[in-house]
Amino acid sequence: MYGNLQSDIWENIFASCHIAPLDNKTKELQYKILMRYASTNILLYKMKKLNSQSCTFCMLEAETIEHLFYHCYIVKNVWFQIFGDWNIVTGFNMMPSLRYCVLGDFGLNLKYKSKHMSLYVLTLSFNFYIMQCKYNGEELSYTVFKRILLNKIELLKNVYDNEVFDILEQIV
């Protein structure tokens, strides 16, 4: 599904989550996604906790990890807004992809470390927001996400002295 990933790429994906300037709950969700045990409807249906495996947001397809965090058209619309705003602020031209949005595999380049890490923090934060909306039965909204992200940035700036948050503040 993600293409052929070598073991060193997987190591970088897991290491990125460890070094990201984020709260532990957001990191924990990313590890659950990577280990494929995030509580999607297809998993909950198999456990007989739900009567349907349909996507919480679009109700059109089975809610797998890939669908919930990338393929769902409602989620994908917000991804395009997020990447569009990030591209404007950073001068990059990156498009959302399954590999970026689900795995967080940006191939962190040391030359652009702060910019890539800001996109990584942004994607993990949005994935966390997706799960919050799913659990709370709320609709996804880019405006609401930006407001939540601004609050998260203000809190994390007190803990981490990092250029990543300067980039993210320009987006929100």
C-alpha positions as CSV (number, residue, x, y, z in Angstrom):
1,M,0.0,0.0,0.0
2,Y,2.8,2.5,0.8
3,G,5.2,1.1,-1.8
4,N,8.5,-0.7,-1.0
5,L,9.9,0.8,2.2
6,Q,13.3,-0.2,3.3
7,S,14.1,-0.9,6.9
8,D,16.1,2.4,7.3
9,I,13.0,4.3,6.1
10,W,10.9,2.6,8.7
11,E,13.6,3.5,11.3
12,N,13.4,7.2,10.2
13,I,9.6,7.1,10.4
14,F,9.6,5.8,14.0
15,A,12.5,8.1,15.0
16,S,10.8,11.2,13.6
17,C,7.8,10.5,15.9
18,H,10.2,10.2,18.9
19,I,12.0,13.6,18.2
20,A,8.9,15.6,17.2
21,P,8.1,18.5,19.4
22,L,4.7,17.3,20.3
23,D,2.6,16.1,23.2
24,N,2.6,12.4,24.1
25,K,-1.0,11.8,23.1
26,T,-0.4,12.9,19.5
27,K,2.8,10.8,19.3
28,E,0.9,7.8,20.8
29,L,-1.8,8.1,18.0
30,Q,1.0,8.1,15.4
31,Y,2.5,5.0,16.8
32,K,-1.0,3.4,16.8
33,I,-1.4,4.3,13.1
34,L,2.1,2.9,12.3
35,M,1.4,-0.3,14.2
36,R,-2.0,-0.5,12.6
37,Y,-4.1,-0.6,15.7
38,A,-5.7,2.8,15.6
39,S,-9.4,2.4,16.5
40,T,-11.0,2.7,13.0
41,N,-14.5,1.5,12.4
42,I,-13.3,-1.6,10.5
43,L,-11.3,-2.7,13.6
44,L,-14.2,-1.9,16.0
45,Y,-16.6,-3.8,13.7
46,K,-14.4,-6.8,13.8
47,M,-14.3,-6.6,17.6
48,K,-18.2,-6.4,17.5
49,K,-18.2,-3.0,19.1
50,L,-20.0,-1.4,16.1
51,N,-22.7,-2.5,13.7
52,S,-21.1,-0.8,10.7
53,Q,-17.6,-0.5,9.3
54,S,-18.5,2.6,7.3
55,C,-16.4,5.8,7.6
56,T,-17.5,8.1,10.3
57,F,-17.3,11.2,8.1
58,C,-18.4,10.2,4.5
59,M,-20.3,6.9,5.3
60,L,-19.3,5.7,1.8
61,E,-16.4,3.2,2.4
62,A,-15.1,1.0,5.1
63,E,-13.1,3.0,7.6
64,T,-9.6,1.7,7.4
65,I,-6.5,3.6,8.6
66,E,-5.8,4.7,5.0
67,H,-9.3,5.8,4.4
68,L,-9.8,7.7,7.6
69,F,-6.6,9.6,7.5
70,Y,-6.2,10.2,3.8
71,H,-8.7,8.7,1.2
72,C,-12.0,10.0,2.7
73,Y,-13.0,12.9,0.5
74,I,-13.9,15.1,3.5
75,V,-10.5,14.5,5.1
76,K,-8.7,14.9,1.7
77,N,-10.3,18.4,1.2
78,V,-8.8,19.6,4.4
79,W,-5.4,18.0,3.6
80,F,-5.3,20.1,0.4
81,Q,-6.0,23.3,2.4
82,I,-3.3,22.4,5.0
83,F,-0.7,21.6,2.4
84,G,-1.7,24.7,0.3
85,D,-1.2,27.0,3.3
86,W,2.0,25.3,4.3
87,N,3.4,25.6,0.7
88,I,2.6,29.4,0.7
89,V,4.4,30.0,4.0
90,T,7.5,27.8,3.2
91,G,7.8,28.3,-0.5
92,F,7.7,24.6,-1.2
93,N,5.3,22.8,-3.6
94,M,4.3,19.6,-1.8
95,M,1.0,17.8,-2.4
96,P,-0.7,15.5,0.2
97,S,0.0,11.8,-0.3
98,L,-0.8,8.7,1.6
99,R,2.8,8.3,2.5
100,Y,3.0,11.9,3.9
101,C,-0.4,12.0,5.6
102,V,-0.5,8.6,7.2
103,L,3.2,7.6,7.7
104,G,4.6,11.1,8.0
105,D,7.5,10.1,5.7
106,F,8.9,13.3,4.4
107,G,12.5,12.1,4.2
108,L,13.6,14.8,6.6
109,N,16.4,16.8,4.8
110,L,18.8,18.4,7.2
111,K,18.9,21.5,5.0
112,Y,15.2,22.0,5.4
113,K,14.8,20.3,8.8
114,S,12.6,22.9,10.5
115,K,10.3,23.2,7.5
116,H,9.9,19.5,7.1
117,M,9.5,19.0,10.9
118,S,6.8,21.8,10.8
119,L,4.9,19.8,8.1
120,Y,5.3,16.6,10.2
121,V,4.0,18.3,13.3
122,L,1.1,19.7,11.2
123,T,0.2,16.3,9.8
124,L,0.3,14.5,13.2
125,S,-1.7,17.3,14.7
126,F,-4.4,17.0,12.0
127,N,-4.5,13.2,12.4
128,F,-5.1,13.8,16.1
129,Y,-7.9,16.3,15.3
130,I,-9.4,13.7,12.9
131,M,-9.6,11.2,15.8
132,Q,-11.0,13.8,18.2
133,C,-13.8,14.6,15.7
134,K,-14.5,10.9,15.2
135,Y,-14.7,10.2,19.0
136,N,-16.8,13.3,19.6
137,G,-19.1,12.9,16.6
138,E,-18.1,16.3,15.2
139,E,-17.6,17.4,11.6
140,L,-14.1,18.2,10.3
141,S,-13.5,21.9,9.8
142,Y,-10.2,23.5,8.7
143,T,-11.2,26.7,10.6
144,V,-11.7,24.8,13.9
145,F,-8.5,22.8,13.3
146,K,-6.5,26.0,12.8
147,R,-7.9,27.4,16.1
148,I,-7.0,24.2,18.0
149,L,-3.6,24.2,16.3
150,L,-2.9,27.8,17.5
151,N,-3.7,26.8,21.1
152,K,-1.5,23.7,20.7
153,I,1.4,25.9,19.3
154,E,1.1,28.4,22.2
155,L,1.3,25.5,24.8
156,L,4.2,23.7,23.0
157,K,6.2,26.8,22.5
158,N,6.5,27.1,26.3
159,V,8.1,23.6,26.4
160,Y,10.1,23.5,23.1
161,D,12.2,26.4,21.9
162,N,11.9,25.5,18.2
163,E,11.7,27.2,14.9
164,V,9.0,24.8,13.8
165,F,6.4,26.7,15.8
166,D,7.4,30.0,14.1
167,I,6.6,28.4,10.8
168,L,3.3,27.0,12.0
169,E,2.2,30.3,13.5
170,Q,2.4,31.8,10.1
171,I,-0.1,29.2,8.8
172,V,-2.7,29.8,11.5
